[in-house]
Amino acid sequence: QVQLVESGGGLVQPGGSLRLSCAASGGIFDIGIMRWYRQSPGWQRDLVAAITHDGSTNYADSVKGRFTISRDNAKNTVYLDMNSLKPEDTAVYYCNADVRIATLINYWGQGTQVTVSS
């Protein structure tokens, strides 16, 4: 079955950078939109960034100019480059994708923790 596996989270100081990766596997025919969400304790899960199959992107206002989403369609992988990190970026980051096998189904990864702290 389809799996989305995130990696790259960790602890970073304010102003630092991290790169998150999310690799999809499991009998995939095609992947449509890929997204990154984040969720802090006590808060709802919010969309951070999204990218279409052909590379069109959109971002939450809070991360514009600091985060960059990209994808490698040959590897079924999406990335999130995070720069100028702030303490308020601390959250569990989740990968999400519309995956086509026989039909189009939305899948979530298990999440990866990002902590921004000195």
N, C-alpha and C positions, 0 to 999 in steps of 0.2 A: 504494500500500500504506500501511498504518498507520505513522505516525511519532509518537514522543513526543519533544518538544524542550524541554529544560530551559534556564532562564536565571536570572540573578540571583546567581550565585556571585561570590566575590571575596575580597579581603583585608579583615579587620576587626579592630579591637582588642578585647581582652577586655572584656566588658561591653557590647559593641556589638550591633547588630541587622542582620539581613539578611532579605530576602524572596526565596524561590525560587519560580519558576513553572514549570509543565510543561504544554504545550499539545499535545493529541492531534489528529491530522488524518488524513484518508485513507479516505473511504467508511465512516465509522463509523455503525452503527445505534444503539448504546447502549454505555455504559461502566459497568461494575459497580464493584468496589472499586478505589480508587486509593491508591497507597502511596508513601512515601519510604523509601529505604534509604540507608545510608552505609557506606563502606569506607575504612579507613586502610591504608597500606602494611603488609603482613605480617599483616593481620587479615582475618577473614571479613566478608562483607557482612551487615550487621545491619539489621533493620527499625527504623525510627525512628517512623513514624506511619502510620496507615491511616484511610481514610474511605469509608463506603458511599455508595451513590447518594443515599440519603435523609439523609445527613449525620451518621450515627453515627460516632464516632471512637474510636481507641485509640492509646496512646503507649507508647514504651519508658520504663521508670522513669527513665532517665538524663536525659530531656528533659521530663518532666511538669512543668507550671507555667512552662516557659520557651518551648516551641515550640507553635505552633497550626497545625493542618492545616485547610484549607478547600477548597471547590471551587465552580466555576461550571459547572453542567451545560449551560447554553446555549452556553458557549464551549469545552466539553470540556477544561477547564483545572483543574488542582489547584495549590494554593499551600502553601508552608510558611513561616510567619512565625517567625523565630528571634530570640529576645531573650536578654539576659544571656549572651551567648556566652562559652564557655570554650575555652582552648587544646585541650582534649580533644575538642571538637566538630570539630576540623580533620579533613576527610575529603573524598572525592569523594561527592557526593550523587546518587543515582539515582532517577528516577521509574519507577514500575511500575504497570501497569493491566491489568485484565481487560476486553478490548474485544470487543464482539459485532459481527461483520459477518454472516456466515452462521452461524458458531458462535462460542463464547466462546474467545478466545485471549489468553494472557498476553504482554504486550510490555514491553520495557525501553527507557528513554531512554539517551542516550550518556554522561550524567553531567556534573556541574558541580562544580568545585573550590571548596571553602570552606576558607579558612585564617584561623585566629584567632591573632593574634600581635601583640605590641607592638613 
